[in-house]
C-alpha cells in the first residue's frame, strides 16, 4: 500500500511464446494469476487460440465481418462488426501473424472471458477477473488505445449518476469505463511489439466480483443503436438522409426546438404548432431529408398556399 493512496502493479510476463490454435489459455492464465488479479489478454492471442486465422483477401474479410458501414475515407473504413463494436477494418488485423494470414476478432469475447475465469477458478481456486483487449482509435483524437471487448468478473462501467461530488454537485452522466481504463494500463506494460500478450493488474481486488458473478460483460460498454450521436460519418449521414436509409442511426425523434433550428439554418420559415411544426414550403427533397434525419415525418403535405405539417415519428 502506498501511503499516499492505492498502489497498482501491472506485470506483463516475458517468454510466453507463440499461441497456436487450440492452445489452453486457462492453463496460461493459471500459471501466472493469483487471487484478486485482473488478467488482461490481448484479443490476438484469444483469436489465435480459437482458430480465428484465415488467409485471403483482406477487403473481402472486412466485408464479411461488417454489419454496417459507418464512414469511409479512401482505403480506410470505419464499420460496425458482429460484436457491435465500431472500429477500423472491422477489427481484421494482419499484424503479429505469419505473412499472408489475417486474424479476426473472437466470436464471443465475453463468453470466452467467462469460460476462462471459471476454468482458472476450478484449477487453482483463485478468484480473478478476465479482460480481453483490442486496440481502437478515438473520435476527435489522434492515436489509439486499448479497450475491453470481453470481460468477466468485473463491472466494466461504474455509474456515478445521482451521486454528489465533494462540493455537493449532483453527477449526471459521469460513468468511468473501468474495463477500458484497466486494458489501457495493461497495454502500457505489454507493448505492441513486446510479445507479451498477458498482463496481470494487481491492486484492484476490491473490483473483482464474487465467484459465479461475471457481471454484464464488455458488451455493456457498447452504445445501443440510435443513442450514438456519431452513428454515421459526416458524408455518410448526408447520403443516408437524402436516400432515406439507415434511419436507426439518427436515433429517437429530435426535440422540436432542434428541428426548428435546423430548418432555419436551411432557410425554411417554420414555427411550432399544436400538432407539430408548420413549414411554409412544399415537402421538397431538402425538407424531407431534414425531417428524416431528425426522425420526424410529413403529416400533411403542403402546397403553394398551405404549409407542410411535420410531426415526430411515433
C-alpha positions in Angstrom: 0.0 0.0 0.0 1.3 3.4 -0.9 0.9 5.9 2.0 -0.4 8.4 -0.5 -3.2 6.1 -1.8 -3.9 2.9 -3.5 -1.0 1.3 -5.5 -1.5 -0.6 -8.7 1.0 -3.0 -10.2 0.9 -4.2 -13.8 3.1 -7.2 -14.8 3.5 -8.5 -18.3 5.5 -11.8 -18.1 8.2 -12.4 -20.7 8.7 -15.7 -22.6 5.1 -16.8 -23.2 5.9 -17.7 -26.8 3.6 -18.2 -29.8 0.0 -19.1 -29.2 -1.4 -21.6 -31.7 -4.9 -22.8 -32.5 -6.2 -25.0 -29.7 -3.8 -23.5 -27.0 -5.1 -23.8 -23.4 -5.4 -20.2 -22.4 -6.8 -21.1 -19.0 -3.5 -23.0 -18.3 -1.6 -19.9 -19.4 -3.6 -17.7 -17.0 -3.4 -20.2 -14.2 0.4 -20.2 -14.5 0.7 -16.6 -13.5 -2.5 -15.3 -11.9 -3.2 -15.2 -8.2 -6.3 -14.3 -6.1 -7.7 -10.8 -6.9 -5.8 -10.3 -10.1 -7.4 -8.6 -13.1 -6.0 -10.6 -16.0 -5.8 -8.8 -19.4 -5.4 -11.0 -22.5 -5.0 -9.4 -26.0 -7.7 -10.4 -28.4 -4.9 -11.5 -30.8 -3.9 -14.5 -28.6 -7.6 -15.3 -27.9 -8.3 -15.3 -31.6 -5.2 -17.5 -32.4 -6.2 -20.0 -29.7 -9.8 -20.1 -31.1 -8.6 -20.6 -34.6 -9.8 -17.3 -36.0 -7.0 -17.1 -38.5 -7.6 -17.0 -42.2 -5.8 -16.4 -45.5 -7.1 -14.5 -48.4 -8.1 -11.0 -49.4 -8.2 -8.5 -46.6 -11.0 -6.4 -48.1 -13.2 -9.5 -48.5 -12.6 -10.4 -44.9 -13.5 -6.9 -43.8 -16.8 -7.1 -45.8 -17.6 -10.5 -44.2 -17.1 -9.1 -40.7 -19.0 -5.9 -41.4 -22.6 -5.4 -40.2 -22.8 -1.7 -41.2 -20.5 0.9 -42.7 -20.2 4.0 -40.5 -17.7 6.0 -42.5 -15.2 5.5 -45.3 -12.4 7.8 -46.4 -10.3 6.4 -49.2 -8.8 3.0 -48.1 -10.0 3.4 -44.5 -13.3 2.0 -43.4 -14.9 2.5 -40.0 -17.6 -0.1 -39.6 -19.8 -1.9 -37.1 -18.8 -5.5 -36.7 -20.6 -8.6 -35.4 -19.8 -7.7 -31.8 -21.4 -4.3 -32.2 -18.0 -2.6 -32.0 -17.4 0.4 -34.3 -13.8 0.3 -35.4 -11.4 0.5 -38.4 -11.5 -2.5 -40.7 -14.0 -4.4 -38.5 -11.1 -5.4 -36.3 -9.5 -7.5 -39.1 -5.7 -7.4 -38.5 -2.6 -8.5 -40.3 0.0 -7.7 -37.7 1.7 -10.2 -35.3 0.7 -13.1 -37.6 2.5 -15.0 -40.3 2.8 -13.2 -43.6 -0.4 -13.8 -45.7 -2.5 -14.5 -42.6 -5.3 -12.4 -41.2 -6.7 -12.6 -37.7 -10.4 -11.9 -37.0 -11.7 -10.8 -33.6 -13.0 -13.6 -31.3 -16.6 -14.7 -32.0 -17.8 -14.0 -28.5 -15.1 -12.5 -26.2 -17.5 -12.1 -23.2 -18.3 -15.8 -23.3 -14.5 -16.6 -23.6 -13.8 -14.4 -20.6 -16.4 -16.1 -18.5 -15.2 -19.6 -19.5 -11.5 -18.8 -18.7 -12.5 -17.3 -15.4 -14.4 -20.4 -14.4 -11.6 -22.7 -15.6 -9.0 -20.8 -13.6 -11.1 -20.9 -10.5 -11.6 -24.7 -10.9 -7.9 -25.4 -11.4 -6.3 -23.0 -8.9 -9.1 -21.8 -6.6 -8.1 -18.2 -7.4 -10.9 -15.7 -8.0 -9.7 -13.4 -10.8 -11.3 -11.1 -13.3 -10.6 -11.6 -17.0 -10.5 -8.8 -19.6 -9.9 -9.3 -23.4 -8.4 -6.2 -25.0 -8.2 -4.8 -28.5 -6.8 -1.6 -30.0 -9.1 1.1 -31.3 -9.0 4.7 -32.4 -11.0 7.5 -30.8 -13.2 10.1 -32.4 -11.6 13.6 -32.3 -8.2 12.4 -31.2 -5.0 11.0 -32.9 -3.6 7.7 -31.9 -5.1 4.5 -30.5 -5.6 3.0 -27.1 -6.6 -0.5 -25.9 -10.2 -1.1 -24.9 -12.0 -4.1 -23.4 -14.0 -6.2 -25.9 -14.5 -9.1 -23.4 -15.0 -9.0 -19.6 -15.9 -11.4 -16.8 -15.7 -10.9 -13.0 -15.6 -7.1 -13.1 -18.1 -4.3 -13.6 -17.0 -2.7 -16.9 -18.7 0.6 -16.1 -19.1 2.4 -12.9 -22.1 4.7 -12.9 -22.0 7.8 -10.8 -25.4 9.2 -11.8 -27.2 10.5 -8.8 -24.1 10.7 -6.6 -22.6 14.0 -5.4 -19.1 15.3 -5.5 -17.0 16.8 -2.7 -18.7 20.2 -3.4 -22.2 18.8 -3.2 -22.8 18.9 -7.0 -25.0 16.1 -8.3 -23.4 14.0 -11.0 -25.5 13.3 -14.1 -23.5 11.5 -16.8 -20.2 10.5 -15.2 -19.5 6.8 -15.8 -15.9 5.8 -15.8 -15.3 2.9 -18.3 -13.3 0.8 -15.7 -12.6 -2.1 -18.1 -11.2 0.2 -20.8 -9.0 2.0 -18.2 -7.6 -1.3 -17.0 -6.8 -2.5 -20.5 -5.1 0.8 -21.3 -2.9 0.3 -18.2 -2.1 -3.2 -19.4 -1.1 -2.0 -22.9 1.5 0.3 -21.4 3.5 -2.6 -20.0 2.7 -5.2 -22.6 3.5 -3.1 -25.6 2.6 -3.6 -29.2 5.8 -5.4 -30.3 6.9 -7.0 -27.0 5.2 -10.4 -27.5 3.7 -10.1 -24.0 0.0 -11.0 -24.5 -0.9 -11.4 -20.9 -0.9 -8.7 -18.2 -1.7 -9.0 -14.5 -3.1 -5.9 -12.9 -2.8 -6.1 -9.1 -4.3 -3.7 -6.6 -7.9 -3.9 -7.9 -9.0 -7.0 -5.9 -11.9 -4.9 -4.5 -13.3 -4.7 -8.0 -13.2 -8.4 -8.7 -16.7 -9.8 -8.3 -17.6 -12.9 -6.3 -17.1 -16.3 -7.8 -20.0 -17.1 -10.2 -20.8 -13.4 -10.7 -19.4 -12.5 -14.0 -21.0 -9.1 -14.4 -22.6 -7.8 -17.7 -19.5 -8.2 -19.8 -17.8 -5.7 -22.1 -20.9 -5.6 -24.3 -22.3 -3.2 -21.6 -19.8 -0.6 -23.0 -21.2 -0.7 -26.5 -23.7 2.1 -27.1 -27.2 0.9 -28.2 -28.2 1.7 -31.8 -29.6 5.2 -32.1 -28.0 6.5 -28.9 -24.7 7.4 -30.5 -24.6 11.0 -31.7 -22.0 9.9 -34.3 -23.5 6.7 -35.6 -22.5 7.8 -39.2 -19.7 9.7 -40.7 -20.4 13.3 -41.8 -20.6 12.4 -45.5 -22.5 9.2 -44.9 -25.1 11.0 -42.8 -25.9 13.3 -45.7 -26.2 10.3 -48.0 -28.4 8.5 -45.6 -30.8 11.5 -45.1 -31.1 12.1 -48.8 -31.7 8.4 -49.6 -34.0 7.7 -46.7 -31.8 4.8 -45.4 -30.2 3.9 -42.1 -32.8 5.8 -40.1 -31.9 3.9 -36.9 -28.5 5.6 -36.9 -30.2 9.0 -36.3 -31.8 7.9 -33.1 -35.1 8.9 -31.4 -37.1 12.0 -32.7 -35.3 15.2 -32.0 -36.8 17.9 -29.8 -38.9 20.5 -31.7 -36.5 23.2 -31.0 -33.6 21.3 -32.5 -35.5 20.7 -35.7 -36.7 24.4 -35.8 -33.1 25.5 -35.6 -32.1 23.2 -38.4 -34.9 24.3 -40.6 -34.0 28.0 -40.0 -30.4 27.2 -40.8 -31.5 25.8 -44.2 -33.7 28.8 -45.0 -37.1 27.4 -44.1 -39.8 29.5 -42.5 -41.2 27.3 -39.7 -43.0 27.6 -36.4 -44.2 25.2 -33.6 -47.9 24.5 -33.7 -50.1 22.3 -31.5 -49.7 19.2 -33.8 -46.0 19.6 -34.6 -44.1 22.0 -36.8 -45.6 24.1 -39.6 -43.2 24.8 -42.5 -44.1 27.3 -45.2 -42.9 25.1 -48.0 -43.8 22.1 -50.1 -42.1 18.9 -49.0 -39.2 19.1 -51.4 -36.0 17.0 -51.0 -34.2 19.2 -48.5 -37.2 19.3 -46.2 -37.8 15.6 -46.5 -34.1 14.9 -45.8 -34.1 17.1 -42.7 -37.3 15.5 -41.4 -35.8 12.0 -41.9 -32.5 12.9 -40.2 -34.4 14.3 -37.2 -36.8 11.3 -37.0 -39.8 13.4 -38.0 -42.3 12.8 -40.8 -44.6 14.7 -43.0 -48.1 14.5 -41.5 -49.8 16.8 -44.0 -48.2 17.6 -47.4 -48.2 21.3 -48.2 -48.9 23.2 -51.3 -48.1 26.7 -52.5 -50.8 28.1 -50.3 -50.9 25.5 -47.5 -47.9 24.9 -45.1 -46.4 21.4 -44.6 -47.1 19.9 -41.2 -44.3 17.9 -39.6 -44.7 15.5 -36.6 -42.2 13.3 -34.8 -42.1 9.6 -35.7 -44.2 7.5 -33.3 
